[in-house]
């Protein structure tokens, strides 16, 4: 089952018994930024930000490309 980035961050933080403030401190972000990422209100974090969080949570960051179902119907091409 695929989990959103928000769910993954929240779950992994809680498993480590860390608060949002503690995680923020570990990765050099603000607590409010962690809260935004955990609620999904910020859906476009940079890879650098996600990488910092992954490092702080002792996780490996994996990126994958998936088909955009609307791209095929819109006739988007590309290189």
C-alpha positions as CSV (number, residue, x, y, z in Angstrom):
1,X,0.0,0.0,0.0
2,X,1.3,3.4,-0.9
3,X,1.4,6.0,1.8
4,X,1.6,9.7,1.2
5,X,4.8,11.6,2.1
6,X,2.9,13.3,4.9
7,X,1.8,9.9,6.4
8,X,5.3,8.5,6.1
9,X,7.0,11.4,7.8
10,X,4.4,11.4,10.7
11,X,4.6,7.7,11.1
12,X,8.3,7.5,11.2
13,X,8.6,10.4,13.5
14,X,6.1,8.9,15.9
15,X,7.9,5.5,15.9
16,X,11.0,7.3,17.1
17,X,8.9,9.0,19.9
18,X,10.0,12.4,18.6
19,X,8.0,15.6,18.6
20,X,7.6,17.8,15.5
21,X,9.9,20.3,17.3
22,X,12.6,17.7,17.9
23,X,12.5,16.5,14.3
24,X,12.6,20.1,13.1
25,X,15.7,20.7,15.3
26,X,17.4,17.7,13.9
27,X,17.0,18.7,10.3
28,X,17.3,22.5,10.6
29,X,13.6,23.3,9.8
30,X,10.9,24.9,11.8
31,X,8.2,23.0,13.7
32,X,5.6,24.7,11.6
33,X,7.3,23.4,8.4
34,X,7.2,19.9,9.8
35,X,3.5,20.3,10.6
36,X,2.8,21.5,7.1
37,X,4.6,18.5,5.6
38,X,2.8,16.1,8.0
39,X,-0.6,17.4,7.2
40,X,0.0,17.6,3.5
41,X,-0.7,21.3,3.3
42,X,2.6,21.7,1.6
43,X,2.7,19.2,-1.2
44,X,5.8,20.5,-3.0
45,X,8.7,20.2,-0.7
46,X,12.1,20.3,-2.3
47,X,14.2,17.1,-2.5
48,X,16.7,18.8,-0.2
49,X,14.1,19.3,2.5
50,X,12.8,15.7,2.2
51,X,16.4,14.5,2.2
52,X,17.1,16.4,5.5
53,X,14.0,14.8,7.1
54,X,15.0,11.3,5.8
55,X,18.5,11.7,7.3
56,X,17.1,12.9,10.6
57,X,14.8,9.8,10.7
58,X,17.6,7.5,9.6
59,X,15.8,6.6,6.4
60,X,16.8,6.3,2.8
61,X,15.1,8.6,0.3
62,X,13.9,6.9,-2.8
63,X,12.4,8.8,-5.7
64,X,10.4,7.1,-8.5
65,X,8.6,8.4,-11.6
66,X,5.1,7.3,-12.1
67,X,2.7,7.8,-15.0
68,X,0.5,10.8,-14.8
69,X,-2.9,9.5,-15.9
70,X,-4.0,12.9,-17.3
71,X,-0.9,13.3,-19.3
72,X,-1.8,10.6,-21.7
73,X,-5.3,12.0,-22.4
74,X,-3.9,15.5,-22.8
75,X,-1.6,14.4,-25.6
76,X,1.6,15.5,-23.8
77,X,4.7,14.3,-25.4
78,X,8.2,15.1,-24.6
79,X,11.8,14.1,-24.7
